[in-house]
Amino acid sequence: MNPISALTVAYRAIASNKIRSVLTTLGIIIGVATVIALVALTSGAKQMIEEQLTGLGSKSLSIKSGKRGIGAQDNAPVLTVGDAEAIGGLDVIERITPLLNTSKLAVVDNKNWYTVVLGTSPDYIYINDWFPEHGSFFNDLDVSNVERVCVLGKTVAKNLFGYQDPIGRNVRIGNSSFEVIGIMSPLGQTSSGKDQDDIILIPFKTFQKSIEGVANIKTIAASVEDQRYLPLAEAQILELLLERHKVGPDEDNPFYVRTQTTVIERIVTISRIMTILLGSIASISLVVGGIGIMNIMLVSVGERTREIGIRIAVGAKEKDILVQFLIEAILISLVGGFIGIFLGIGGSQIASYFTGWPSVISINMVFISFGFAALIGVFFGIYPARKASKLDPIEALRYE
């Protein structure tokens, strides 16, 4: 039997019982659609998080005191402005800034807003690739002169001034009055839901004098000229800090450096694990669909026993019967896979619309799902096909 004739016979056999054929393909349709939709949304979420992190400075480093994941301990050495200046003197470092933060009530006339206050330097905007949308950022002279100037995040500006222009207006932070000189461009929320625009930035020396009377700093942020230099910068910074704070070789390292690259790598790893896990769960539907195909094909063999006997009697070989029923099983599986692909793509787009997550359709995953559906048809169709091909023609002809 030539391939065209085999496909024609398979199509007629499937079309002869449309409802049963549709129900048989449901498991394959659901499995393929679920795999594609889940992978698309997981990949989209990973891409969104990576873009947010790289948007905050893909060449930046964050230096803190204490153990990673725990924070500063009572016996850990504290970071100082001198440490920041020393790190800034390293050839590999392009920019450096101390960071001090707290939460304070900001007041304008009869309006108030509880927000984060960050003490930093002009290099902050270059390290994080985040610049004012209106007005300007404070400069080195503002820092050294301990000027009471501030730059507002978009959320703070909206809640304190509404649609009015805040440039040149005063904001009371704690017990001190600050002049607004700029508004930062909007960043939006992080993947965890934190509003990055809910912040006020002021010179770090002003922070130390007017907000909190502290000499030490909590964090040092730095950046390198090229992302390739991040590992070198991390090693040199740790070596410098250990030397400045006289930490012996036998003592635990009381400092750690975090880069966006490290965070992105962790997210990629977690995303890969989640994709595999969700894909594996969704693949169960494919297996269930395959079992359904096998059961229906076995029913079909029973219903067409006399037809099989006639074919064998007129010269059909065992191989022809085997191929015929195998083609029918594969055709059912491929039709289900084809429909599942379109439903998966459409479902991921709908979910993306309602969740706000981007949907990244992987062509490789589409081909893999389609190929897996074909393999399901082969694997679960081989047993009914072999059973059909092994029928005794005499007994088959007697079957009513």
C-alpha positions in Angstrom: 0.0 0.0 0.0 1.4 3.4 -1.0 1.6 6.2 1.5 -1.2 8.3 -0.1 -3.6 5.3 0.0 -2.7 4.6 3.6 -3.3 8.2 4.6 -6.7 8.1 2.8 -7.8 5.0 4.5 -6.6 6.3 7.9 -8.5 9.6 7.3 -11.7 7.7 6.4 -11.4 5.5 9.5 -10.9 8.5 11.8 -13.7 10.5 10.1 -16.2 7.6 10.3 -16.5 8.3 14.1 -15.9 12.0 14.6 -17.0 12.3 18.2 -14.8 9.4 19.3 -11.8 10.8 17.4 -12.2 14.2 19.0 -12.4 12.8 22.5 -9.3 10.7 21.7 -7.3 13.7 20.8 -8.3 15.8 23.9 -5.5 14.4 26.1 -2.9 15.3 23.4 -4.4 18.7 22.8 -4.5 19.6 26.5 -0.9 18.3 27.1 0.6 20.2 24.2 -1.3 23.4 24.9 -0.3 23.3 28.6 3.3 22.7 27.9 3.6 25.5 25.4 1.6 28.0 27.5 3.5 27.2 30.7 6.9 27.4 29.1 6.0 30.7 27.3 4.8 32.4 30.5 7.8 31.1 32.5 10.2 32.3 29.9 8.4 35.6 29.8 8.6 36.1 33.5 12.3 35.3 33.5 12.9 37.8 30.7 10.9 40.5 32.6 13.0 39.9 35.8 16.2 40.0 33.8 15.3 43.2 32.1 14.4 44.8 35.5 17.8 43.7 37.0 19.9 44.8 34.0 17.9 48.1 33.9 19.2 48.7 37.5 22.8 48.4 36.3 24.3 45.3 34.7 27.8 46.6 35.5 27.2 47.4 39.2 28.3 45.8 42.4 26.9 46.0 45.9 29.3 45.7 48.9 27.9 45.0 52.4 29.2 44.0 55.8 28.1 40.6 57.2 27.4 37.1 55.7 25.5 36.7 52.5 21.8 36.2 53.2 22.1 37.2 56.9 23.3 40.8 56.9 25.5 42.6 59.3 26.3 40.9 62.6 27.2 42.7 65.9 30.8 41.7 65.7 31.2 42.4 62.0 33.3 45.4 60.9 31.3 48.3 59.6 31.8 50.1 56.3 33.0 53.6 56.2 33.2 56.5 53.8 36.9 55.9 53.8 36.3 52.3 52.5 34.2 53.7 49.7 36.9 56.2 48.7 39.6 53.4 48.8 37.4 51.2 46.6 36.9 54.1 44.2 40.7 54.3 43.9 41.0 50.8 42.3 41.7 50.9 38.6 38.9 48.5 37.8 36.3 50.6 39.5 34.6 53.3 37.3 32.2 54.9 39.8 31.5 54.5 43.6 28.9 55.8 46.0 28.0 55.2 49.7 24.4 54.3 50.4 22.5 55.0 53.6 18.7 54.5 53.9 15.9 54.8 56.3 12.1 55.3 56.2 10.7 58.8 57.1 7.5 60.8 56.9 7.7 63.4 54.1 5.4 66.4 54.6 4.2 69.1 52.2 1.5 71.5 53.5 -1.3 69.3 54.6 -0.1 66.2 52.7 2.3 63.6 54.0 3.8 60.3 52.7 5.8 57.7 54.5 8.7 56.7 52.2 12.3 55.5 51.8 15.0 58.1 52.1 18.3 57.2 50.4 21.5 59.1 51.1 23.9 58.7 48.1 26.2 60.6 45.8 25.9 61.9 42.2 27.5 58.6 40.9 24.4 56.8 42.0 22.5 57.6 38.8 25.3 56.4 36.6 25.8 53.2 38.5 22.1 52.3 38.3 21.4 53.8 34.8 18.6 55.8 36.4 18.3 59.5 35.7 16.0 62.4 36.5 13.0 62.9 34.2 12.6 66.5 35.3 15.0 68.9 36.9 18.4 67.7 37.9 20.3 65.5 40.3 22.5 66.9 43.1 26.2 67.3 42.4 29.5 66.8 44.3 29.4 70.4 45.6 25.9 69.7 47.1 27.4 66.7 48.9 30.5 68.4 50.2 28.5 71.5 51.3 25.9 69.3 53.0 23.1 71.0 51.1 19.5 70.2 51.9 18.3 69.3 48.4 16.4 66.2 47.3 15.2 64.4 44.2 11.8 62.6 44.4 10.7 59.3 43.0 7.6 59.5 40.8 5.3 57.9 43.4 6.4 60.4 46.1 6.0 63.4 43.8 2.5 62.2 42.8 1.4 61.7 46.4 2.8 64.9 47.8 2.3 67.3 44.9 -0.4 65.7 42.6 -0.2 67.4 39.2 1.7 70.4 40.4 5.3 71.0 39.5 7.4 70.2 42.7 10.7 71.7 41.4 11.8 74.5 43.7 9.2 73.6 46.4 10.2 72.4 49.9 9.6 69.0 51.5 10.0 68.4 55.2 11.7 65.1 55.9 11.9 64.4 59.6 12.7 67.7 61.2 14.6 69.2 58.2 13.3 71.0 55.1 14.7 70.0 51.7 14.4 71.8 48.4 13.2 69.6 45.5 15.5 69.9 42.5 14.4 67.0 40.4 12.1 64.1 39.8 13.4 60.7 38.8 12.2 58.8 35.7 9.6 56.0 36.6 11.0 52.5 37.2 7.8 50.7 38.2 7.5 47.7 40.5 9.9 44.9 41.0 8.8 41.3 40.4 8.1 41.0 44.1 5.7 44.0 44.0 8.0 46.6 45.5 7.5 50.2 44.2 10.9 51.4 43.1 9.6 54.9 42.6 8.6 55.3 46.3 11.8 57.0 47.3 13.5 60.3 48.1 17.3 60.7 47.3 19.5 63.2 49.2 23.2 63.8 49.5 24.7 61.2 51.8 26.5 63.7 54.0 23.2 65.6 54.5 21.7 62.2 55.4 24.4 61.7 58.0 23.9 65.2 59.6 20.2 65.9 59.2 18.4 62.5 59.0 20.4 60.1 61.1 23.6 61.1 63.0 25.7 58.2 61.8 29.3 58.1 60.6 29.2 54.6 59.1 27.4 53.4 56.0 25.3 50.4 55.3 26.2 49.7 51.7 28.7 50.7 49.0 27.6 50.6 45.4 30.1 50.6 42.6 30.3 50.0 38.8 32.9 48.8 36.3 33.6 49.9 32.8 32.6 46.5 31.3 30.6 43.6 32.7 33.5 41.3 32.0 35.5 43.0 34.8 32.9 42.2 37.5 34.8 39.0 38.8 38.1 40.9 39.0 36.4 43.9 40.7 34.8 41.6 43.3 38.1 39.9 44.1 40.0 43.2 44.4 37.3 44.8 46.6 37.3 41.9 49.1 41.1 41.9 49.2 41.1 45.6 49.9 38.5 45.5 52.6 40.1 42.6 54.4 43.4 44.5 54.4 41.8 47.8 55.6 40.0 46.1 58.4 42.9 43.8 59.4 41.0 40.6 58.9 43.3 37.6 59.3 43.5 34.7 56.8 42.1 32.3 59.3 39.1 34.5 60.1 35.7 34.4 58.3 35.2 36.9 55.6 33.0 39.6 57.1 32.2 41.2 53.8 30.4 40.1 50.6 29.9 41.5 47.2 26.7 41.0 45.1 26.4 41.7 41.4 23.4 41.7 39.1 25.1 38.9 37.2 24.9 36.7 40.2 21.2 37.5 40.8 20.4 36.9 37.1 22.2 33.5 37.1 20.2 32.4 40.1 16.9 33.5 38.4 17.9 31.7 35.2 18.6 28.5 37.2 15.4 28.7 39.2 13.4 29.5 35.9 15.0 26.5 34.2 14.0 24.2 37.1 10.5 25.6 37.2 10.2 25.1 33.4 11.3 21.5 33.6 9.0 20.9 36.6 5.9 22.5 35.0 6.7 20.9 31.6 6.9 17.5 33.3 3.6 17.9 35.0 2.0 19.0 31.8 3.5 16.1 30.0 1.4 13.7 32.1 -1.6 14.9 29.9 0.3 13.7 26.9 0.8 10.3 28.4 -2.8 10.1 29.4 -3.7 11.1 25.9 -1.5 8.3 24.5 -3.2 5.8 26.7 -6.5 7.0 25.3 -5.2 6.6 21.7 -4.2 3.0 22.5 -7.5 2.1 24.0 -9.5 3.6 21.1 -7.2 1.9 18.6 -7.8 -1.4 20.4 -11.6 -0.8 20.1 -11.1 0.0 16.4 -9.2 -3.2 15.9 -12.1 -5.2 17.4 -14.7 -3.4 15.3 -12.7 -3.8 12.1 -11.6 -7.5 12.5 -13.6 -8.6 9.5 -12.2 -5.7 7.4 -8.7 -6.8 8.4 -9.4 -10.4 7.4 -10.6 -9.4 4.0 -7.5 -7.3 3.4 -5.2 -10.2 4.4 -7.3 -12.5 2.2 -6.8 -10.3 -0.9 -3.1 -10.1 -0.4 -2.3 -7.5 2.3 0.8 -8.4 4.2 1.3 -8.3 7.9 3.5 -5.2 7.5 0.7 -3.4 5.5 -1.8 -3.9 8.4 0.8 -2.8 11.0 1.6 0.3 9.0 -2.0 1.2 8.4 -3.1 1.1 12.0 0.1 2.9 13.1 -0.5 5.7 10.6 -4.0 6.1 12.1 -2.6 6.4 15.6 0.1 8.9 14.6 -2.5 10.9 12.6 -4.8 11.2 15.6 -1.8 12.3 17.7 -0.5 14.8 15.2 -3.9 16.4 14.8 -4.2 16.8 18.5 -0.6 18.2 18.7 -1.4 20.7 15.9 -4.6 22.0 17.6 -2.7 22.0 21.0 0.0 24.3 19.6 -2.5 26.9 18.5 -4.4 26.7 21.8 -1.2 26.9 23.8 0.0 30.0 21.9 -3.4 31.6 22.2 -3.7 30.7 25.9 -0.3 32.1 26.7 -1.3 35.4 25.0 -4.5 35.7 26.9 -2.8 34.9 30.2 -0.1 37.5 29.3 -2.8 40.1 28.7 -4.4 39.5 32.1 -1.3 39.0 34.2 0.9 41.7 32.5 3.7 39.1 32.1 5.3 38.9 28.6 4.8 35.7 26.7 7.8 34.3 25.0 7.0 31.6 22.5 9.8 29.2 22.0 10.0 27.8 18.5 12.1 24.9 19.8 9.4 24.0 22.4 6.7 24.1 19.6 8.7 21.6 17.5 9.6 19.5 20.6 5.9 19.3 21.7 4.8 18.4 18.2 7.5 15.8 17.9 6.6 14.4 21.3 3.0 14.1 20.2 4.1 12.1 17.2 6.2 9.8 19.4 3.2 9.3 21.7 1.2 8.2 18.6 4.0 5.7 17.7 4.5 4.4 21.2 0.9 3.9 22.1 -0.2 2.9 18.6 2.3 0.1 18.1 0.6 -2.4 20.4 -2.9 -2.1 18.7 -1.2 -2.1 15.3 0.8 -5.3 16.1 -2.4 -6.9 17.4 -4.2 -6.1 14.2 -1.4 -7.4 12.0 -1.3 -10.7 13.9 -5.0 -11.6 13.4 -5.6 -15.0 11.8 -7.3 -14.2 8.5 -9.6 -17.3 8.7 -10.9 -16.3 12.2 -11.1 -12.7 11.1 -13.4 -13.6 8.1 -15.7 -15.6 10.4 -16.0 -12.6 12.8 -19.4 -10.9 12.7 
